[in-house]
């Protein structure tokens, strides 16, 4: 029997990568033959975490063969997953997102909770299944929680996420505020990325009422510094729109220090976002908005109805 593969979504973020590695460690502790893999290049935030924790980067997976046994973390929507996922055998899912565009031919284990991070669920599963949380696993899970909750500032963050992160930081021997801020800041160094790379670093595709939407997000400590490159960002987005037949592309530029975002909105359905506020120069400032999952996506969903 081939080795089981565990992975998160395309355009991986820190939760995706760290949770895949932790889930693989959990399965190995139960005697399973499992490998954590990735579906895209790492961002700088995730690289910082893996280098700091001295954890090897998972290998890149481009497609899966029919019947391959897989475990999904941090996603369930097939358009966000690996090529060939429809024919794979999904045996487990651990996720904290909505369930959408998901079906399997056989029963499976599905663990989903409305928490700020997949890693929080993994910690709870370790407790239930009596799996030892090593310092390495704890450090990975802390990194994931800090990333997904923006160091507990995101509206997706729950008291459970905070409590779990505190326990994990103790196991890992990390000062969560110092380590977390350094990790988040590492992810805001965008200078050497091309515009094409920036709009793909953390991008998720969703569809509703035959409207294909991509919501990408980059974190920064200066929104205006990112928008100095607006012309080239728009050129890259328009190329992507034409190539992939996208009706709405939203790039959320998020200020991690002040908890605000400014959206760059392009596509023939930009009216969907304009229901929220008038675009000026294709941009819309959204004070207090930092979460794609809990703030931006629901707004787009509502306006597409």
C-alpha positions as CSV (number, residue, x, y, z in Angstrom):
1,X,0.0,0.0,0.0
2,X,1.4,3.4,-0.9
3,X,2.2,6.0,1.7
4,X,-0.7,8.3,2.7
5,X,-0.2,11.9,1.9
6,X,-1.3,14.9,4.1
7,X,-1.5,18.4,2.7
8,X,-3.3,21.7,3.0
9,X,-4.5,24.1,0.2
10,X,-2.7,25.6,-2.8
11,X,-0.9,28.9,-2.1
12,X,0.0,27.5,1.3
13,X,0.1,29.7,4.4
14,X,1.6,28.9,7.8
15,X,-1.4,27.0,9.1
16,X,-1.5,24.9,6.0
17,X,2.1,23.8,6.2
18,X,2.5,23.5,9.9
19,X,-0.8,21.6,10.3
20,X,0.2,19.2,7.6
21,X,3.5,18.4,9.3
22,X,1.8,18.0,12.7
23,X,-0.9,15.8,11.3
24,X,1.7,13.6,9.7
25,X,3.5,13.3,13.1
26,X,0.3,12.4,14.8
27,X,-0.4,9.6,12.3
28,X,3.2,8.3,12.6
29,X,2.7,8.2,16.3
30,X,-0.1,5.8,15.7
31,X,2.0,3.6,13.4
32,X,0.8,4.9,10.1
33,X,3.0,5.5,7.0
34,X,2.3,9.1,6.2
35,X,4.1,12.0,4.5
36,X,3.4,15.7,4.8
37,X,3.6,17.5,1.4
38,X,2.9,21.0,0.1
39,X,0.9,22.3,-2.9
40,X,2.9,25.5,-3.5
41,X,5.9,27.6,-2.5
42,X,6.3,28.8,1.0
43,X,5.8,32.4,2.0
44,X,8.5,34.2,4.0
45,X,6.5,33.9,7.3
46,X,6.3,30.1,7.0
47,X,10.0,29.9,6.0
48,X,10.8,31.9,9.1
49,X,8.9,29.5,11.3
50,X,10.4,26.3,9.8
51,X,13.9,27.7,9.9
52,X,13.5,28.9,13.5
53,X,12.1,25.5,14.6
54,X,14.7,23.6,12.4
55,X,12.0,21.7,10.5
56,X,12.5,20.5,7.0
57,X,10.3,21.9,4.2
58,X,7.8,19.3,2.9
59,X,8.3,18.3,-0.8
60,X,6.1,19.8,-3.5
61,X,3.2,17.8,-4.8
62,X,1.6,18.7,-8.1
63,X,-1.0,16.0,-8.5
64,X,-2.3,12.8,-7.0
65,X,-3.0,9.5,-8.8
66,X,-6.4,7.8,-8.7
67,X,-7.0,6.0,-5.4
68,X,-4.2,7.7,-3.6
69,X,-5.1,7.9,0.1
70,X,-4.9,11.5,1.3
71,X,-5.6,13.5,4.5
72,X,-6.7,17.1,4.0
73,X,-5.9,19.8,6.5
74,X,-7.0,23.5,6.5
75,X,-9.3,23.1,3.5
76,X,-12.0,21.0,1.9
77,X,-13.0,22.8,-1.3
78,X,-11.7,20.8,-4.3
79,X,-10.8,23.9,-6.3
80,X,-8.3,24.8,-3.5
81,X,-6.8,21.3,-3.4
82,X,-4.4,19.3,-5.5
83,X,-5.0,18.3,-9.1
84,X,-6.6,14.9,-9.2
85,X,-8.3,15.2,-5.8
86,X,-11.7,14.1,-7.2
87,X,-10.3,10.7,-7.9
88,X,-8.2,10.4,-4.7
89,X,-9.4,8.5,-1.6
90,X,-9.9,11.1,1.2
91,X,-9.7,9.3,4.5
92,X,-9.6,12.3,6.9
93,X,-10.3,16.0,6.9
94,X,-9.3,18.5,9.7
95,X,-10.5,22.0,8.9
96,X,-11.9,25.2,10.3
97,X,-13.5,26.6,7.2
98,X,-17.0,26.3,5.7
99,X,-17.8,23.0,4.0
100,X,-18.3,23.6,0.3
101,X,-18.0,21.7,-3.0
102,X,-17.0,18.5,-1.1
103,X,-18.1,15.0,-1.7
104,X,-16.6,11.5,-1.1
105,X,-17.4,8.0,-2.4
106,X,-16.8,6.5,1.0
107,X,-17.2,7.4,4.7
108,X,-14.4,9.3,6.3
109,X,-13.2,11.0,9.5
110,X,-14.1,14.7,9.4
111,X,-13.1,17.0,12.2
112,X,-14.3,20.6,11.8
113,X,-14.8,23.3,14.4
114,X,-15.4,27.1,14.1
115,X,-12.0,28.0,15.6
116,X,-9.3,30.4,14.5
117,X,-6.9,27.8,13.3
118,X,-6.6,24.2,12.1
119,X,-3.8,23.6,14.5
120,X,-6.0,24.3,17.5
121,X,-8.2,21.4,16.4
122,X,-5.1,19.2,16.0
123,X,-4.0,19.9,19.6
124,X,-7.5,18.9,20.8
125,X,-7.2,15.7,18.8
126,X,-3.8,15.0,20.4
127,X,-5.5,15.2,23.8
128,X,-8.4,13.0,22.8
129,X,-6.1,10.3,21.2
130,X,-3.5,10.6,23.9
131,X,-0.7,11.6,21.5
132,X,2.3,13.3,23.0
133,X,2.8,16.8,21.8
134,X,6.6,17.2,21.3
135,X,8.3,20.6,21.4
136,X,8.6,20.5,17.6
137,X,4.9,19.9,17.2
138,X,4.1,22.5,19.7
139,X,6.2,25.1,18.0
140,X,4.6,24.3,14.6
141,X,1.1,24.6,16.1
142,X,1.9,27.9,17.9
143,X,3.2,29.3,14.6
144,X,0.0,28.3,12.8
145,X,-2.3,29.8,15.5
146,X,-0.3,33.1,15.6
147,X,-0.4,33.3,11.8
148,X,-4.1,32.6,11.3
149,X,-5.2,34.9,14.2
150,X,-2.7,37.6,13.5
151,X,-1.4,37.2,17.1
152,X,-4.9,37.0,18.5
153,X,-6.1,40.2,16.8
154,X,-8.3,38.6,14.1
155,X,-12.1,38.3,14.7
156,X,-11.6,34.6,13.9
157,X,-9.7,34.1,17.1
158,X,-11.5,32.4,19.9
159,X,-10.6,31.9,23.6
160,X,-9.8,28.3,22.8
161,X,-7.2,29.4,20.3
162,X,-5.6,31.7,22.9
163,X,-5.6,29.0,25.6
164,X,-4.2,26.4,23.3
165,X,-1.5,28.7,22.0
166,X,-0.4,29.5,25.6
167,X,-0.1,25.8,26.5
168,X,1.8,25.1,23.3
169,X,4.2,28.0,23.8
170,X,5.1,26.6,27.2
171,X,5.8,23.2,25.7
172,X,7.9,24.7,22.8
173,X,9.7,27.1,25.1
174,X,8.7,30.1,23.1
175,X,7.8,33.7,24.2
176,X,4.7,33.9,22.1
177,X,4.5,37.7,21.8
178,X,8.1,38.1,20.8
179,X,8.3,35.1,18.5
180,X,4.9,35.7,17.0
181,X,5.6,39.4,16.1
182,X,8.9,38.5,14.6
183,X,7.3,35.7,12.5
184,X,4.5,38.0,11.3
185,X,6.9,40.8,10.4
186,X,9.1,38.3,8.4
187,X,6.0,37.7,6.3
188,X,5.6,41.4,5.5
189,X,9.0,41.6,3.6
190,X,7.6,41.8,0.1
191,X,10.3,43.8,-1.7
192,X,11.8,40.9,-3.7
193,X,8.5,39.4,-4.9
194,X,7.3,40.0,-8.4
195,X,3.7,41.3,-8.8
196,X,2.7,37.9,-10.1
197,X,4.1,36.3,-7.0
198,X,2.4,38.8,-4.7
199,X,-1.0,38.1,-6.0
200,X,-0.5,34.4,-5.7
201,X,1.2,34.2,-2.3
202,X,-2.0,33.5,-0.4
203,X,-4.9,33.3,-2.9
204,X,-8.1,31.3,-2.6
205,X,-10.6,30.6,-5.3
206,X,-14.4,30.4,-4.6
207,X,-17.4,30.3,-6.9
208,X,-21.0,31.3,-6.4
209,X,-23.9,31.8,-8.9
210,X,-21.4,31.1,-11.8
211,X,-19.1,33.9,-10.6
212,X,-15.5,32.8,-10.2
213,X,-13.8,34.8,-7.5
214,X,-10.2,34.9,-6.3
215,X,-9.5,36.5,-2.9
216,X,-5.7,37.0,-2.3
217,X,-4.2,38.5,0.8
218,X,-0.8,40.0,1.7
219,X,0.2,41.2,5.2
220,X,2.2,44.4,5.6
221,X,3.2,47.0,8.1
222,X,2.6,49.8,5.5
223,X,-0.4,49.6,3.1
224,X,0.9,52.5,1.1
225,X,4.2,50.8,0.4
226,X,2.4,48.0,-1.3
227,X,0.2,50.3,-3.3
228,X,3.3,52.1,-4.7
229,X,3.2,49.0,-7.0
230,X,-0.4,49.3,-7.9
231,X,0.1,49.6,-11.6
232,X,2.2,46.4,-11.9
233,X,-0.2,44.6,-9.5
234,X,-3.1,45.5,-11.7
235,X,-1.3,44.3,-14.8
236,X,-0.6,41.0,-13.1
237,X,-4.2,40.6,-11.9
238,X,-5.7,41.5,-15.3
239,X,-3.4,38.9,-16.9
240,X,-4.6,36.3,-14.4
241,X,-8.3,37.3,-14.9
242,X,-8.0,36.8,-18.7
243,X,-6.0,33.6,-18.4
244,X,-8.3,31.9,-15.9
245,X,-11.6,33.4,-16.8
246,X,-12.0,35.1,-13.4
247,X,-15.0,37.5,-12.9
248,X,-13.8,39.1,-9.7
249,X,-10.3,39.4,-8.2
250,X,-9.8,40.9,-4.8
251,X,-6.3,41.6,-3.3
252,X,-6.6,42.4,0.4
253,X,-3.6,44.3,1.6
254,X,-3.7,43.9,5.4
255,X,-1.9,46.1,8.0
256,X,-1.0,43.7,10.8
257,X,-0.1,46.5,13.2
258,X,-3.3,48.6,12.9
259,X,-5.7,45.8,11.9
260,X,-7.0,47.4,8.7
261,X,-7.2,46.3,5.1
262,X,-7.3,48.0,1.7
263,X,-8.8,46.1,-1.2
264,X,-7.6,46.2,-4.8
265,X,-10.6,45.1,-6.8
266,X,-10.6,44.2,-10.5
267,X,-12.8,42.2,-12.9
268,X,-16.2,42.6,-14.6
269,X,-18.0,41.9,-11.4
270,X,-16.3,44.6,-9.3
271,X,-19.9,45.7,-8.6
272,X,-20.1,42.9,-6.0
273,X,-17.6,44.8,-3.8
274,X,-19.0,48.2,-4.7
275,X,-22.2,47.2,-2.9
276,X,-20.0,47.5,0.2
277,X,-18.6,50.9,-0.7
278,X,-17.5,53.0,-3.7
279,X,-14.2,52.1,-5.2
280,X,-11.7,54.9,-5.8
281,X,-8.9,54.0,-8.2
282,X,-10.1,50.4,-7.9
283,X,-9.5,50.5,-4.1
284,X,-11.6,50.3,-1.0
285,X,-10.3,50.9,2.5
286,X,-11.9,48.7,5.1
287,X,-11.1,49.7,8.7
288,X,-11.0,46.8,11.2
289,X,-11.0,44.2,8.5
290,X,-8.2,41.6,8.7
291,X,-9.9,38.2,8.1
292,X,-10.6,36.9,4.6
293,X,-12.6,34.0,6.1
294,X,-14.8,35.9,8.5
295,X,-15.0,39.4,7.0
296,X,-14.2,39.5,3.3
297,X,-15.6,36.3,2.0
298,X,-19.0,36.7,3.8
299,X,-19.3,40.2,2.4
300,X,-18.7,38.9,-1.1
301,X,-21.1,35.9,-0.5
302,X,-23.8,38.2,0.7
303,X,-23.4,40.6,-2.2
304,X,-23.5,37.8,-4.8
305,X,-27.0,36.7,-3.6
